[in-house]
Amino acid sequence: MLRTEQREGVLIATLSRPPVNALNGELVSRMAATLKAAIADETIRVVHWRAEGRVFCAGADLALMRKCFQTADGPGEMMEVVRQMQDLFASVEAAPVLSIAELGGTTVGGGLEFALACDLRIAAQDARIGLTEASLGLLPGAGGTQRLTRLCGRGIATRLILGAEVVEGVEAERLGVVNWALPREQLAEFAAATALRLAGVPRVTIAANKSCIALGLLPGEAGFTQELTCTRQLYEDAEIRRRVGAFLDKTK
């Protein structure tokens, strides 16, 4: 259901729940446990989320959705999974590690909501990407309406969400939904190389920058104050002082 391996500061987490890596309570719980373990391991700086097969994640489990609409207790059970998803996605966003989503195939519904919570998204050019809930009369309730709007703006979010529009990776990159779109044959190598490159950034630096970037989405001056606070913390960190000292020695 979920396999992990470590490589030079990167935890590679591979979704493996055939046929479409659909999200249910068990998979969401395992993803949350994987993230928690990464946070607890100070050697991990990047979590590289990927999937087996040609579907990254097709969203909520259809059997669970059937139960939601066919049994009296179904809506409550479905809502519990949605709450679990919201909690997981918020944890990914706030974690002191960088999360990269490698979207090698179809990424819709809750799958895209998860990817939107990651710090960076890398997609295959022909991957199909979208939030399709409105076509069923629903909404992407695990953070999709909020994160897509913050990422791409109200106009694009309205177009994609209410239009239940599914776009290919190239268009998703143009709209700002993903950071990079590459030919499928180049995707895995590029994603792995990007994860390793970013794992060279100190964990304390990742956490500090993420906290400041998050405040940049909010009105007011809090972000500027946070920059000063985090800068002071980094100046006083032993590893950072060593890195800066080594750089300054080279410039003599």
C-alpha angles and dihedrals in degrees: 000000000000126000125191137193134169128229125174099322094328125110108204111205115189121194109222112175107126139247100020106351090247117190120247132155094274096051093045089050091051091049090051091050091049091052091047091052091049091052091049092051107078091198091065115088102158133038111203109201116198139148143224119247131015094302120074093190130328094201128243121017110264093217089057091049091051089053089049092060100034105046135052094237094042098093092052092050091047092049090053090057090048089052090049089051092050091050093048094047092048089051091051090051094048098039119120088233129076117250121207121189116206105201104197095165146350111359113178141147113351090003091064091041087058092047090050089058090056119091095236135020126202116186139186110247091241097043113124111232131181153111104251102171095109090065086067093044092258136106134231094261101174092079100294098122091049103042097042090050092050092046102044107014133252097287097054092040091052091048095050099038102041092035090050082220120181114202133184122249094262092057091042088057091049091051093047096247091121130027098222136015118195139172108278093245091058098043103087095046093047093047093049092047092048091051092050092047093051091045085069089071112093113255092234088055092051092051093047095049093045091053092051094045090051091055089051087074091061129077120246136042101294093106093057091051090049090052090057093046093049093043090056091048091051092048088056097046113107096220093048092049089052092050094047091045091053091050093049091049089057091055096057 
